[in-house]
Structure formats: structure tokens, C-alpha cells
Amino acid sequence: MKHAIIGYHKDQENHWVAELDCGHNQHVRHEPPWTNRPWVETAQGRNTKLGFQLDCKKCDRNEPIDN
């Protein structure tokens, strides 16, 4: 299920996490060659993705919202 990015925060390991409008969080790492998300490395890049929709696997599994 697709949901929009409404914000970001960093986890305990200093990785960026997208906050989705469904209440779930999802890591948005830039780890080439497996995951290519260079936009996550700058504030400007992250801001350009606000509103972008990610596939939320937690919604697909009917998991409760994240804290």
C-alpha cells in the first residue's frame, strides 16, 4: 500500500527513516549498489521527496502504527 512521506528522523544507528502519513516509519538508506537513494544524504534532497509515496509493507501486514 502506498503512503506519502511526511517527515524524517534518524535512528539509533544514524540511518535516515521516513515518516509516512499512515503512521509507520521506513528506512530510506543510500547503500549502492543494492539501494540507490542519493537524495537521502542532503536536507534539500530529502525535502524534494516530501509527499513522495513509498510502498508500506507494514500496512500490507496490518501492523500497528509506529511510536
Summary of the structure (lengths in Angstrom):
residues: 67
radius of gyration: 11.7
end to end distance: 19.6
largest distance: 32.3
contacts: 155
relative contact order: 0.29
helix: 21%
strand: 33%
